[in-house]
Each structure stands twice: as structure tokens, then as C-alpha cells.
Amino acid sequence: MDMPKTGKSWEEVRKELEARGAGDAKWRDGKTAVYVFNAGPEIAEVQHEAYTAFMSENGLGPLAFPSLAQMEREVVEMALSILNGPDWATGAITSGGTDSITMAMKAARDYARAEKGLKGPANIVLPQSAHPAFDKAAHLMDVEVRRIPLKTDGSYEADPRAMGDACDAATIMMVGSAPNFPHGVIDPIEALGDVAEAKGVWLHTDACVGGYFAPFARMNGVPVPPFDFEVPAVRSISADLHKYGYAAKGASTVLFRDKKLYDYMPFDAQNWSGAPMKTPTLAGTRPGGAISAAWAVMNVLGVEGYREKQGLVCETRERAEEGFKRLGFEVLGKPMLGLIAFRHPEHDSFAIYSEMYRKGWFTSITIDPPSLHLMLSPKHAEVIDQYIEDLAEACETVAKGKAGERVEARYN
Ligand SMILES: *Cc1c(COP(=O)(O)O)cnc(C)c1O
């Protein structure tokens, strides 16, 4: 398509925009359980208005926009207040989980070079279930990735002993997830902490999808094990605002136990023709709206608001678990938060997934072991019974050998 020679009216372009969305996943009615976190129309309005209020401002310029710098500081402080941050803990807002993970790895690598005499190649040790963002960051930094098989006891948890065995003098980081994405299970961060301390290795908790969920689930009485700075070996945490923080997209936090560790993260560029530019994260320009929307949603919800939303999600997951078990499904491990993976002992998970897709459900799958996967939002409380009904029908169709064509599930 060529750029139009003369522009059209906004009215005309707006109509076309609206029409284009028509073919997308129907997330607003709750039939999508991946990619979108639907906390309802009130929060959507806060995101929208708070984002547009600072849409043109740029987080790259804290001197020009002290408002954004202060909002960022306050978001980081609020995050640390729920994640057991010690006095000297600090952090930054990034563009997303991948950015947070990349920057935590950069800090850990530079720390190892400066304080542990690391020269030459480096590696990271992570459970098989950890997010591919670590591989991407490792690729960028030319770091070797050592993925270690999970425990074989059906818990789908990281195996601390095997991970410890994989560490050596060139290991810059060990990783645990809270929770991991494929199974929704929280890794044994305390046990990983013991190993990390014994080996003198930096432990990172990837709480991208659980950082703004697990603390509130715990306040609601869920027996969430220690996973954050409460575990002394945890030196950094990634926690995404644009997931269960219910912020607008383009916002995550990367947090450090100590300012001294944080100081290995920013990149200080002095040797160019322009003015000095020291940036904390991967981005140059940082959208002000992502910062203001996150700050606004946190202030609108507060602890009580998050507790209520996450309580609703946990309840919905429990209802889902009961329904799935009634239909003969097995739930993988012990999910405690908003993610759940499940499979049927007789019927092919991906055949069932395909039938559900044809019924209008856009969800995800887990490959190992082959399972269906849901990432639940508050909105799903209204539709989970329908999902379970449809699942019963889909099982019947597959059991009768009447399954239709396979739908491929992938993230690209
Ligand atoms: C979503 C997620 C990430 C990556 O976050 P993005 O914002 O998609 O870059 C990393 N780890 C876990 C466990 C996640 O769920």
C-alpha cells in the first residue's frame, strides 16, 4: 500500500479503524484467556484517560517531566511495598516483561564482571518452564542458556538441586518463576535461594505474571510460598504492570534488592555528539502514558481493589478446576493464582482446543505436557460456566471421533 497522496478525514479513518477490529479475538465479552487482562469497564476508563493525559510526554526527560519521574518513583515504591522490598531496594518502569528481564540480566552480568571478576563467556541457569524472554536477552548479550528439566514428581516446579549442579563460575544468574507461564505454578524460590546462596549466584524471580497478583492472593488467605525479597537470595524481580497490575500495555517493573545492584542497570552514554544520555532501561523514549496509566490504576484500585479483583480471579480458577475435574480432566501441579493448565487422560488436548476455538474461545496451550491453558481475568467470572459447558461438548465431539480440523496454537 502506498501512502495516500492526500489525507482522508479523521471521521473516515476512524470508521475504518473500527471496522478493522471486527475480525479480532472477542476479548471484551470474556472469550479470550490470553494476551488481554480484562478488569472491567471502570478500570478500562482509568487506563484510557490516564494514558491520554500523558500520551505525548516522554519518560526519557525527567528534568522536563518531573511529574513522570515522581509517578515512576511512586509506582516502584508501591511495588516494593507489596513485594517485601528492603529499605535500599529500588527499581524502574520498563516497557514490559521482556525489557525487565533483559535489564535484570544486564545488571547481573555487569555485576559479575565488576565484583566477581567474570571475564569471557557467561551463562544463566533456569528451569525448562521459564519464559523465552531470557533466551532473547541471552541471545542479545551472547550469554549461554542452561535450561534444566523440572522435578519429575508431577509438581511442575523447578528442580533446585539440578539447577545448582548446572551452575559454575561463569553463571551470572539463576531464575525461578512466580508463577511460570506454561503451568501457572510457583517455583520453590526459598530452596532456589539456598542453592543460589551456596553457589554465590544472583537469583532472579520472574514474577512478570504473578508480581501484582500473588501478594494479594496471600492477603486473601491463599498459601503463597515466599517468592519475593522476603527470600534473602532474591536480588532482582520482574513484575509486569500490564498483566495483573491491570495497567495499560507497555508497562512493567524491574526491581532490585539494593541500590548498589540497581546501579549496574542504567546505560551511561557520554561519547557522542549530543548531550549526556543515561537511560535506566532498554528504551530511549519512554511513553509517558504507560507510566501515568499504571500510576493511576494502582491509586484507583489500592490494596483493597487488587484484593477484590484477584480474589474473584482465584474463585473463578477454583470453579474452573472443579468443572474440569468433573469432566475427567487433570489439572497440572497446584496452581494458586490466575493461570491454569489441564489435560484429559483419554482425549487429545489439541483436538479439544480446536473444538473450543471453533466455539469462539481464544485461549492458549501448553506443549509439555500437551494441555489446554487459561490465563483468567476478573471478567471470566461471568463466562466460566459457559466455558465448562462448551468444554463438555468439545470432549463429547472428540470422544465420538467427530473432531474437526486442528487449529494451530502459537504466539506468532
Ligand atoms: C509475560 C511474561 C513475560 C514477558 O513479558 P512481556 O511483557 O510479554 O514481555 C516473562 N515472564 C513471564 C512468566 C510472563 O508471564
The ligand as an SDF file (V2000), in Angstrom:
LIG
                    3D

 15 15  0  0  0  0  0  0  0  0999 V2000
    4.5020  -12.3160   30.1480 C   0  0  0  0  0  0  0  0  0  0  0  0
    5.6710  -12.9270   30.7730 C   0  0  0  0  0  0  0  0  0  0  0  0
    6.9670  -12.4780   30.4660 C   0  0  0  0  0  0  0  0  0  0  0  0
    7.2630  -11.4910   29.3830 C   0  0  0  0  0  0  0  0  0  0  0  0
    6.5650  -10.3040   29.4870 O   0  0  0  0  0  0  0  0  0  0  0  0
    6.2100   -9.3870   28.2240 P   0  0  0  0  0  0  0  0  0  0  0  0
    5.5500   -8.2250   28.8440 O   0  0  0  0  0  0  0  0  0  0  0  0
    5.2860  -10.1850   27.3320 O   0  0  0  0  0  0  0  0  0  0  0  0
    7.4780   -9.0410   27.5310 O   0  0  0  0  0  0  0  0  0  0  0  0
    8.0000  -13.0450   31.1800 C   0  0  0  0  0  0  0  0  0  0  0  0
    7.7900  -13.9970   32.1100 N   0  0  0  0  0  0  0  0  0  0  0  0
    6.5520  -14.4610   32.3980 C   0  0  0  0  0  0  0  0  0  0  0  0
    6.3950  -15.5260   33.4430 C   0  0  0  0  0  0  0  0  0  0  0  0
    5.4610  -13.9440   31.7320 C   0  0  0  0  0  0  0  0  0  0  0  0
    4.2310  -14.4160   32.0040 O   0  0  0  0  0  0  0  0  0  0  0  0
  1  2  1  0
  2  3  1  0
  2 14  2  0
  3  4  1  0
  3 10  2  0
  4  5  1  0
  5  6  1  0
  6  7  2  0
  6  8  1  0
  6  9  1  0
 10 11  1  0
 11 12  2  0
 12 13  1  0
 12 14  1  0
 14 15  1  0
M  END
$$$$
